[in-house]
């Protein structure tokens, strides 16, 4: 024993006073229940050294489960049921000896009197352990009985009133109708209500008026835009890649999918599955593939020195943490480097979660758009017609061409050209051009590989013998391919490499580049050919097109065989089109042998070829690369007179597209070509398939460079329980997350919704439902709502409707009482500062300038010039004009390294990490932004113009001031408020913008940026 038993007992008695005081406050009226009261104390003060983490555990003592806490430690135990004086834990807590006291005095984790008393009471009552409340599947409790049934509007109110009655509190009165509609509008659609809607609600005194108002707001498209924003916080949405360069990405189709899904009230379980694994659903739709952009919102590092595989690893780390926060409310990321110190998630279980998300490729998803395709087809048809007119006007017909070339078959070219002088001045030029194409044409034999290997990408053969690469890439890729040389076709003299586009590749290919360089680019450093194991000498290379996109140097065809890895061939700027590289053999290649081709792609970014094909020819003279389109790569005729009508038409069309002589005529087509809508590509996920599964390893200390043993996919044992369901891929994992087997998801989802309407959740630690979370203020209500959400079809709209129809929500704002200083028991509403986007949207709506157009690329409202100077390269912020300037904030362009200034001032997110709860700070910068930001000045001017235009030039200042006040705050000004506004007007009435200044002052009031 450390000291006599009576001292422990005396200490406990002394501390019991603290317990009585603590329980008397009513904050923890559910008592000293272990799961909701004792475990959080142990987690907060003891688990760091005596918890689940084997590496951090001291004294071989575990206090996170009953077996460890009551273990015989050599004649004594940390917890002795019913005997605090014999319990080593209590002795250590109560001792005055600093060398023995636990937690150590210098740890900063000492227990208060009330906390010590709670632990003492728990030991005295038997020291029983229970599973943490959040890990126990919720069951729906009975709706409690209360004394004031008339106050209750739905079951929510029964739970709230029961807690209030337990501590002697009464609910606040109902909020005034003007304030209630403004609160509801801000909460459900994110803007100040339209004055006509306010007037309609005030006048409607019939039963059900409020419920009808709620339903109108829920049916509004603005509802989806408002609730998309907190989801995008969770999804770490941004329009740029992050890190140093922070270049743009096209991810707004995912944002539009979120808005559309919320507007249609897609069940939350389906909403979940489509975002995590929409690509894996049977016959996945284009929209379901777009939905997988949720986990493509991770940042992308484009610095030249990075290892792309390392940052792919970091991306999955981010996805594990985000998934844990959003659907499990757990800090899963804490187990990346070691077993979680507080929650039952082991280091290995973390990487089992990692494995579930580790087997997806990250392709572009082409956004289906019927209207875009129709418009593009119509414009292309007009271009084709115009080209046909050029052909008819400038070039000979097929019959004319054949007549001349057949009649002059044995005549020299100059004689044939003379034949065209009477027909068209371009006919001789065209004749010479066609003859040169015929002379260059070759009969090519496409090769089918017998074997393929690469450094990282998976290579697959397509029906046309082209090879497509997908999957992981590095900065130095080597492809090795073997081909049987076709027999019976003589000796081959040249090799052709086709760099081909493909819809699955970044920007359509032909390359795999997705960062640092141009998307879809490649860089072929070296190409080597062996025949039957011996080197093949190459000469006279050529290409159809070449350009270097990043760095110095050129893209000459000879670079590929010069032995220098720093030089090479690239087709930058021609993404989405085919090009070819051709090389001649010094000595003809014998048929029947085996050809081995090695391609090396070496750059400071991943730059392999994404789709390509090899072919051989047996021409009698040196072969050069053809500039004809891909559809004519296999074209060959021996004589010009053999050209078919179809091929002649293709040659005509290619000539009018490229001939310098028709440059001026083609300029007339430029306006049409510029009107062709651009194909939209966004970011999505694609399952790798069983043949190409990545092996996931546990990484020691979470370090990328320290892989250890392989780990199978799975979820933490504490959550899987006795279930037979064992998720083993993204789809089964997504379905498990929203199944009854996951005890967390419904609670977390309900809690998130509650916070949107009351400013804080039933569990205040929004992203953490683990053992260190704050206990729920209304645990039974949380479980009732969670079960109700699942049983009623996972409808978020229904959940939101239930909350706002409650009497709890309709209460007036009140001053919290001493017994509940933080208003956790909800004896009235708490004034809440609006989120950054709600502030802008509400002022924009009040000004009359708000544009209701939905969807599409992000826009650029005005902001101070200096903001973008902070970002890499100081990119230009080109302010949107017209209606785009006044669109809702959810469509504002988001740059991670330079967030939109007006949002950043009011605690808006940067999009770098998953954000479960925004902070609500109060700073002078916020007032300065509202007073001086160009954007808000424009809204003030718009509000003044809207009101004065509506009332007329002769309107009284009193009337203008009152209407302006009502547009902003939805209520009429009180007498002293109106008087203050008029005094301000009088002081500035000689200023031509006096009403703009007045609006500016009103927009900067506390009430304008808070929920009533």
Buried (B, 14 or more C-beta within 10 A) or exposed (E): EEBEEEBBBEBBEEBBEBBEEBBEBBBBEBEBBBBBBBBBBBBBBBBBBBBBBEEBBEEEBBBBBBEBBBBEEEEEBBBBBEBBBBBBBBBBBBBEEEEEBBBBEEEEBBBEBBBBBBBBBBBBEEBEBBBBBBBEBBEBEEBBEBEEEEBBBBBBBBBBBBBBBEBEBEBBEBBEBBBBBBBBBBBBBBBBBBBEBBEBBBEBEEEEBBEBBBBBBBEBEBBBBBBBBBBBBBBBBBBBBBBBBBBEBBBBBBBBBBBBBBBEBBBBBBBBBBBBBBBBBEEBEBBBBBBBBBBBBBBBBBEBEBBBBEBBBBBBBBBBBBBBBBBBBBBBBBBBBBBBBBBBBBBBBBBBBBBBBBBBBBBBBBBBBEEBEEBBEEBEEEBEEBBBEBBEEBBBEBEBBBEBBEEBEEEEBEEBBBBBEEBBEBBBBBBBBBBEBBEBBBBBBBBBBEEBEBBBBBBBBEEEBBBBBBBBBBBBBBBBBBBBBBEEBEEBBBBBBBBBBBBBBBBBBBBBBBBBBBBBBBBBBBBBBBBEEEEBEBEBBBBBBBBBBBEEEEBBBBBBBBEEEEBBBBBBEBBBBBBBBBBBBEEEBEBEBBBBBEBBBBBBBBBBBBBBBBBBBBBEEEBBBBBBBBEBBEBBBEEBBEBEEEBBBBBBBBBBBBBEBBEEBBEEBEEEEEEBEEBBBBBBBBBBEEEBBBEBBBBEEBEBEEBEEEBEBBBBEBBBEEEEBEBBBBBBBBBBBBBEBBBBBBBBBBBBBBBBBBBBBBBBBBBBBBBBBBBBBBBBBBBBBBBBBBEEEBBBBBBBBBBBBBBBBBBBBBEBBEBBEEBBBBBBBBEBBBBBBBBBBBBBBBBBBBBEEBBBEBBBBBBBEEBBEEBEEEBEBEBBEEEBBBBBBBBBBBBBBBBBBBBBBBBBBBBBBBBBBBEEEEEEEBBEBBBEBBBBBBBBBBBBBBBBEEBEEEBEBBEBBBBBBBBBBBBEBEEEBBEBBBEBBEEBEEEEBBBBBBBBBBBBBEBBBBBB
